[in-house]
Amino acid sequence: MSHMMSAKQQIIRKLSFYSLCFFLCALCVLCGEILGSSPAVPVGDALQAGFAETDITPRVKEKTVFMAGFGHNRKATGVHDPLKARAVVFKHGEEKIALVSIDLIGFFHPRVESVRQRLPGFRYVLVSSTHSHEGPDTLGLWGASPFKSGVDAAYMAEVEKQIVAAVKEADAGCKAVRARIGSARAPELLHDGREPYVKHEELVALEFRNKDDNPAGLVVQWNCHPETLGDKNTLISADYVGATVKALREKHRCPVVYLTGTVGGLMTSLNVEIKSAAGNVLNDGTFEKTERYGELLAEVTERALKSAQPVRLTPFQVRRSFIFLPLENKLFLLARQLGVVQREGFLWKDDLYKAEPANEVKADKSVCLRTEVAWLRLGDLDIAAIPGEIYPELVLDKVQNPTDPGADYPDAAVEPAIYKQLRGPHRMLIGLAGDEIGYIIPKRQWDEKAPFCYGRKSAQYGEVNSLGPNTAPLLCRAFQELVQGKK
């Protein structure tokens, strides 16, 4: 029958139809790439983002404010620029994630948990400190003397309230956005204060645009101590972070969230040669250098944005582990016992994931602290959330090998590097995330006892502000197991 197609003709027609479909799909993808847009997602299922900031500047005229980060009894005499809690909320379908940055030296884990309890409905809320050394004491270590806390309980309650307010405002303002990501290196803006000299010199920038292609917000992550103003300053300030955010806001006319990354080691703005626009070298401890440093960092951000590419930030995947780390630092133990540092203790039983409260600690018992590590995968972006000041060596897989003959633990195993665990096309590390546990030092670079490394006559700075030599091995192991899905 001539009007009936043969089986062979039917197959040819089907193949032709499928080929046409394939061609049209490929054309759509190609057009999307040419236009610089992300791959299409179903209507109503696109990424949404919202930004907000609230003021957390202490009222220095109403009560004594002890400033954090350097010595004791440094009292604030005024305010140079405000401190902020800056939040960005990401939405995808019914899921929400909040990233919050606060212009403070640190924020202990129990307070972060308190904030989360007041923000139901979020898949995850990350609170990170910029680690500014020109704000109030929020940990207890910089009061009138080593035996007195500098923390103001009423102020801490206000900070929690303002963090919650920032997240809620950002959540309410969420709108559909497209995202781009870029990075740039700026070794010239970092000084490494400890041998071996290893810098984490990469800045990461995320740009968000709304449906009209107008700027909706920026997220910037950089790895440096905000301490340019030094230990003689007595004016409250966000240090260079405030200047960086200001410069970017003025240029892009949108909110900016700054996140601190790898700052251990010691990554600092002190001793970095900064020149004015006229070419004059600016001194540490001055607002001129601090503001110029912030402006230069904004210029590095612009370089990162020029090379930025579209990035997909959905779907969300979040993993978090609560872990216990032994408190081996005798000064920290004493500070806790005296109530200078208020932090719940647990009994250390050689178990990273289990411990009992230490109500009354006997001489033969060891104390540990509860903290957390987290891994976030936002589409093609992997984020490591680390609860302290981690050394670049532990992030970039550059732990010294072989060890220096003077190292206290020359046979310690090299810790699994953080960035080696991040397999996505893009990656970022957020430090002081969910906690501030101090320096996280490679165990084989621990150097408290003579003879000291590198022929030095005295120990380098670092160990005095670390929980202990076992912090890095345990924390890096916990993060590796978290990403691998073992915990």
Legacy VTK file of the C-alpha trace (Angstrom):
# vtk DataFile Version 3.0
C-alpha trace
ASCII
DATASET POLYDATA
POINTS 487 float
0.000 0.000 0.000
1.638 3.213 -1.282
0.103 5.509 1.360
1.673 3.499 4.153
5.301 4.322 5.084
7.735 1.485 5.287
9.387 0.729 8.640
12.628 2.143 7.235
10.929 5.432 6.261
9.390 5.751 9.751
12.773 5.344 11.378
14.332 7.955 9.072
11.526 10.450 9.865
11.933 9.932 13.646
15.675 10.385 13.441
15.183 13.582 11.457
12.752 14.877 14.101
15.137 14.085 16.950
18.024 15.698 15.048
15.987 18.879 14.637
15.190 18.931 18.369
18.828 18.411 19.235
19.844 21.230 16.878
17.327 23.646 18.432
18.443 22.799 21.971
22.077 23.305 21.032
21.186 26.637 19.420
19.451 27.779 22.620
22.481 26.887 24.742
24.805 28.632 22.274
22.685 31.780 22.318
22.716 31.744 26.103
26.508 31.541 26.143
26.827 34.330 23.579
24.529 36.574 25.606
26.474 35.760 28.785
23.503 34.334 30.652
23.363 31.265 32.826
21.628 28.110 31.550
17.866 28.436 31.688
16.004 27.213 34.760
12.277 26.629 35.206
10.151 29.698 35.918
9.842 30.233 39.672
12.879 28.034 40.313
15.579 30.638 39.625
18.038 31.987 42.177
16.785 34.852 44.309
18.979 37.083 46.439
18.401 39.852 48.936
20.825 42.155 50.765
20.586 44.207 53.952
22.758 45.782 56.627
22.179 46.963 60.186
24.252 49.069 62.556
26.203 47.383 65.377
28.347 50.349 66.431
28.783 50.443 70.234
27.659 53.590 72.071
31.033 54.757 73.357
29.616 57.914 74.976
27.232 55.932 77.169
29.629 53.378 78.660
33.206 52.163 78.578
34.058 50.137 75.490
37.214 48.009 75.585
38.707 47.585 72.128
39.774 44.155 70.910
42.710 42.672 69.067
45.882 44.062 70.632
46.437 44.834 74.329
44.390 45.251 77.489
42.634 48.385 78.699
42.457 50.083 75.281
39.336 52.167 75.731
37.415 53.636 72.828
37.293 57.432 72.789
34.983 57.854 69.813
33.728 56.463 66.502
35.499 57.049 63.196
33.197 54.921 61.017
30.283 52.606 61.850
30.364 48.853 62.358
27.825 46.849 60.389
26.135 43.473 60.177
25.813 42.766 56.444
23.612 39.940 55.198
22.855 38.256 51.913
20.043 35.708 51.637
19.863 33.197 48.791
16.577 31.516 47.890
15.947 28.585 45.588
12.440 27.168 45.606
11.545 26.646 49.252
15.142 26.676 50.489
16.930 29.661 52.026
20.554 30.250 53.046
21.893 33.345 54.816
25.491 34.561 54.882
26.183 37.286 57.443
29.355 39.294 58.002
29.864 41.365 61.163
32.572 44.000 61.729
33.832 42.361 64.923
36.897 40.507 66.198
34.901 37.303 66.582
31.589 35.779 67.639
31.455 32.591 69.684
29.508 29.545 68.517
26.834 29.609 71.271
25.837 33.118 70.174
25.626 32.019 66.552
23.328 29.198 67.651
21.210 31.749 69.523
20.846 33.779 66.317
19.815 30.687 64.353
17.070 29.855 66.832
15.446 33.190 65.987
15.573 32.531 62.243
13.408 29.462 61.582
12.908 28.286 58.033
16.510 28.653 56.900
18.483 25.719 55.582
21.611 27.324 57.022
22.657 30.610 58.611
26.362 31.408 58.504
27.676 34.201 60.730
31.278 35.256 60.097
33.351 38.037 61.664
35.572 40.315 59.605
38.046 40.096 62.523
38.428 43.866 62.829
40.931 44.836 65.523
39.335 48.263 65.941
35.983 47.219 67.378
34.764 46.189 70.836
35.901 43.138 72.763
33.344 40.421 71.972
35.355 37.451 73.278
36.492 38.617 76.737
40.241 38.681 76.128
40.852 42.454 76.049
39.337 43.928 79.197
40.937 46.237 81.756
43.408 43.483 82.699
44.146 39.848 81.814
41.826 38.888 84.662
38.812 40.915 83.563
36.541 40.395 80.561
35.947 43.286 78.201
32.574 41.972 77.009
29.418 44.022 77.528
26.481 41.600 77.765
23.920 44.221 76.726
25.922 45.054 73.611
26.233 41.384 72.674
22.463 40.992 72.956
22.047 44.002 70.667
24.435 42.479 68.094
22.375 39.279 68.018
19.221 41.358 67.543
20.749 43.322 64.653
22.032 40.188 62.908
18.533 38.739 62.996
17.084 42.021 61.718
19.562 42.124 58.811
18.736 38.571 57.754
14.995 39.164 57.935
15.266 42.356 55.877
17.431 40.625 53.275
14.979 37.751 53.155
12.046 40.090 52.599
13.892 41.831 49.768
14.810 38.722 47.782
14.372 39.015 44.010
15.380 36.944 41.003
19.002 37.526 40.027
21.745 36.310 37.731
25.202 35.731 39.153
28.754 36.077 37.906
31.977 35.080 39.671
35.543 36.256 39.227
38.850 36.268 41.055
42.066 38.266 41.112
45.407 37.918 42.876
46.912 40.702 44.984
50.071 39.492 46.777
51.192 43.122 47.025
48.371 43.782 49.535
49.405 41.018 51.952
52.205 40.715 54.486
52.939 37.265 55.914
54.073 37.681 59.505
55.302 34.139 60.106
57.712 31.707 58.482
57.344 29.724 56.307
55.988 32.542 54.177
52.851 31.336 52.395
50.150 33.750 51.232
46.560 33.105 50.242
46.510 35.975 47.775
43.276 35.315 45.857
40.262 37.614 46.120
36.890 36.173 45.060
34.016 38.394 43.929
30.385 37.530 43.211
28.210 39.977 41.279
24.419 39.799 41.201
22.171 41.543 38.669
18.397 41.786 38.575
16.071 41.129 35.649
16.726 44.646 34.294
20.477 43.939 34.333
21.067 46.478 37.105
23.454 45.687 40.001
21.649 43.932 42.857
24.608 43.288 45.144
28.224 42.225 45.522
29.933 39.640 47.736
33.694 40.028 48.224
35.980 37.545 50.001
39.577 38.433 50.919
42.232 36.968 53.221
43.697 39.628 55.517
43.550 40.884 59.108
41.709 44.240 59.294
44.266 45.773 61.675
45.848 48.583 59.644
45.092 51.146 62.346
47.306 49.352 64.851
47.274 49.223 68.631
47.388 52.977 69.364
44.086 53.818 67.714
41.178 54.468 70.088
38.421 55.238 67.564
35.919 52.532 66.672
36.332 51.512 63.031
35.744 48.660 60.616
39.350 49.278 59.501
39.961 48.884 55.740
36.773 46.814 55.338
34.652 49.932 55.749
36.647 51.756 53.076
36.431 48.842 50.642
32.673 48.510 51.045
32.197 52.274 50.702
34.211 52.467 47.472
32.370 49.548 45.880
28.948 50.816 46.943
29.609 54.230 45.451
30.768 52.764 42.141
28.151 50.025 41.681
25.241 51.632 43.558
24.344 48.394 45.290
24.842 46.624 48.643
28.181 44.954 49.389
28.945 42.054 51.744
32.596 41.558 52.719
33.703 38.127 53.984
37.005 37.322 55.693
38.805 34.175 54.565
42.237 32.703 55.336
43.863 35.084 57.835
46.117 32.842 59.932
49.806 32.741 59.420
49.741 35.863 59.821
47.998 37.507 56.844
48.002 41.222 57.658
47.797 44.713 56.182
50.481 45.932 58.593
53.924 46.309 57.012
52.359 46.392 53.535
53.778 49.366 51.629
50.864 51.543 50.588
51.323 54.797 48.718
48.952 57.704 48.373
47.646 58.827 44.983
50.551 61.309 44.990
53.065 58.510 45.527
53.851 59.113 49.204
54.342 56.095 51.479
51.600 55.972 54.111
52.283 54.854 57.672
50.753 52.001 59.633
48.352 53.184 62.309
46.904 56.002 60.200
43.470 56.445 58.694
45.157 57.591 55.493
46.795 54.200 54.955
43.698 52.316 56.128
41.400 54.101 53.694
43.874 53.864 50.823
44.305 50.132 51.443
40.524 49.736 51.294
40.363 51.660 48.023
43.126 49.529 46.497
41.274 46.384 47.558
38.175 47.745 45.817
40.305 48.136 42.673
41.365 44.475 42.966
37.663 43.615 43.195
37.095 45.531 39.957
39.783 43.409 38.279
38.035 40.282 39.502
34.707 41.502 38.134
36.185 42.312 34.721
37.125 38.650 34.307
33.924 37.356 35.919
31.924 34.605 34.213
28.285 33.546 34.641
27.917 31.039 37.453
25.054 28.797 38.506
24.466 28.971 42.285
21.638 26.433 42.501
20.704 23.906 43.753
21.855 24.176 47.370
23.654 21.464 49.262
24.660 21.988 52.908
26.542 19.759 55.307
27.532 20.660 58.846
29.320 18.789 61.628
29.408 19.743 65.290
32.859 18.793 66.534
34.844 18.888 69.774
38.403 20.197 69.934
40.694 19.798 72.974
41.513 23.005 74.834
45.254 22.570 75.365
46.203 26.245 75.672
46.910 26.864 79.390
46.185 30.579 79.121
42.815 29.915 77.508
42.052 27.302 80.175
42.823 29.811 82.910
40.752 32.520 81.202
37.806 30.147 81.059
38.193 29.072 84.689
38.311 32.713 85.808
35.229 33.547 83.761
37.168 35.995 81.580
36.152 33.897 78.570
32.651 32.513 78.991
32.453 29.294 77.040
30.882 25.950 77.945
33.430 23.162 78.395
33.159 19.461 77.666
35.177 16.429 78.702
37.624 15.372 76.002
37.587 11.607 75.447
39.533 11.361 72.183
36.307 11.536 70.182
35.942 14.307 67.632
32.160 13.990 67.541
31.100 13.125 71.106
31.694 14.689 74.520
29.898 15.248 77.807
29.524 18.597 79.590
32.358 19.317 82.009
30.542 20.718 85.009
33.366 20.147 87.468
36.704 19.476 85.850
39.199 17.487 87.883
42.948 17.717 87.509
43.126 14.483 85.533
40.429 15.513 83.057
40.910 17.377 79.787
38.535 20.048 78.550
37.327 20.512 74.975
35.120 23.033 73.200
32.176 22.468 70.897
32.316 24.160 67.502
31.383 23.354 63.901
32.649 23.037 60.353
30.421 23.355 57.305
30.513 22.763 53.575
28.133 24.527 51.215
27.710 23.753 47.544
25.756 26.468 45.780
25.495 25.093 42.264
29.024 25.398 40.869
30.449 27.155 43.941
31.957 25.209 46.855
32.304 27.078 50.153
34.355 25.909 53.135
33.149 27.437 56.419
36.010 27.310 58.944
35.494 28.461 62.579
38.744 30.358 63.129
41.926 31.776 61.647
43.300 28.994 59.485
46.836 29.077 58.095
47.179 29.295 54.279
49.331 26.153 54.283
46.318 24.129 55.443
44.090 25.587 52.747
46.440 25.480 49.765
48.224 22.177 50.562
51.523 23.912 51.303
52.343 22.541 54.754
56.113 22.499 55.136
57.651 19.199 54.031
60.249 18.251 55.136
59.888 19.995 58.467
62.381 22.386 59.981
64.679 20.620 62.497
63.393 22.896 65.256
59.707 21.908 64.889
58.062 20.480 68.018
56.239 17.722 66.091
58.440 16.941 63.067
56.819 13.534 62.517
53.227 14.820 62.490
51.250 13.849 59.407
50.393 16.547 56.882
46.746 17.523 57.325
44.294 17.026 54.420
44.162 20.424 52.685
40.833 22.264 52.706
40.848 23.263 49.042
41.635 19.701 47.969
38.216 18.723 49.321
36.398 21.297 47.181
35.719 19.708 43.792
33.403 22.283 42.216
34.416 24.589 39.348
34.629 27.520 41.810
35.615 27.688 45.465
35.740 30.048 48.410
36.719 29.871 52.080
34.958 31.830 54.804
36.974 32.104 58.007
35.750 32.815 61.535
32.544 31.172 60.340
30.173 30.154 63.093
32.857 30.700 65.763
36.286 32.120 66.611
38.613 29.431 67.954
41.860 31.291 67.210
44.770 30.152 65.066
44.619 26.823 63.255
48.298 25.886 62.814
49.764 22.880 60.950
50.952 20.505 63.662
54.329 19.924 62.043
54.882 23.702 62.072
54.088 24.015 65.792
57.069 25.742 67.409
56.727 26.527 71.115
59.905 24.937 72.479
63.596 25.598 71.851
65.459 25.085 69.602
63.229 27.242 67.431
62.664 26.925 63.706
64.587 28.876 61.045
67.441 29.646 63.442
65.322 32.042 65.475
66.227 32.867 69.063
62.600 32.940 70.211
59.264 31.462 69.186
57.200 33.122 66.469
53.763 34.531 67.196
50.820 32.169 66.806
50.675 29.336 69.313
49.647 31.662 72.143
46.329 32.246 70.355
45.605 28.636 69.333
43.578 25.995 71.146
46.536 23.652 70.750
48.675 21.561 68.369
45.909 19.039 67.726
43.378 21.576 66.470
44.490 21.507 62.831
44.699 17.706 62.430
41.271 17.198 63.993
39.539 20.065 62.211
40.957 19.230 58.772
39.994 15.592 59.229
36.480 16.605 60.238
36.116 18.786 57.140
37.373 16.011 54.860
34.918 13.514 56.367
32.127 16.071 56.079
32.637 16.658 52.361
33.019 12.925 51.716
29.697 12.320 53.469
31.191 10.198 56.224
29.792 12.477 58.937
LINES 1 488
487 0 1 2 3 4 5 6 7 8 9 10 11 12 13 14 15 16 17 18 19 20 21 22 23 24 25 26 27 28 29 30 31 32 33 34 35 36 37 38 39 40 41 42 43 44 45 46 47 48 49 50 51 52 53 54 55 56 57 58 59 60 61 62 63 64 65 66 67 68 69 70 71 72 73 74 75 76 77 78 79 80 81 82 83 84 85 86 87 88 89 90 91 92 93 94 95 96 97 98 99 100 101 102 103 104 105 106 107 108 109 110 111 112 113 114 115 116 117 118 119 120 121 122 123 124 125 126 127 128 129 130 131 132 133 134 135 136 137 138 139 140 141 142 143 144 145 146 147 148 149 150 151 152 153 154 155 156 157 158 159 160 161 162 163 164 165 166 167 168 169 170 171 172 173 174 175 176 177 178 179 180 181 182 183 184 185 186 187 188 189 190 191 192 193 194 195 196 197 198 199 200 201 202 203 204 205 206 207 208 209 210 211 212 213 214 215 216 217 218 219 220 221 222 223 224 225 226 227 228 229 230 231 232 233 234 235 236 237 238 239 240 241 242 243 244 245 246 247 248 249 250 251 252 253 254 255 256 257 258 259 260 261 262 263 264 265 266 267 268 269 270 271 272 273 274 275 276 277 278 279 280 281 282 283 284 285 286 287 288 289 290 291 292 293 294 295 296 297 298 299 300 301 302 303 304 305 306 307 308 309 310 311 312 313 314 315 316 317 318 319 320 321 322 323 324 325 326 327 328 329 330 331 332 333 334 335 336 337 338 339 340 341 342 343 344 345 346 347 348 349 350 351 352 353 354 355 356 357 358 359 360 361 362 363 364 365 366 367 368 369 370 371 372 373 374 375 376 377 378 379 380 381 382 383 384 385 386 387 388 389 390 391 392 393 394 395 396 397 398 399 400 401 402 403 404 405 406 407 408 409 410 411 412 413 414 415 416 417 418 419 420 421 422 423 424 425 426 427 428 429 430 431 432 433 434 435 436 437 438 439 440 441 442 443 444 445 446 447 448 449 450 451 452 453 454 455 456 457 458 459 460 461 462 463 464 465 466 467 468 469 470 471 472 473 474 475 476 477 478 479 480 481 482 483 484 485 486
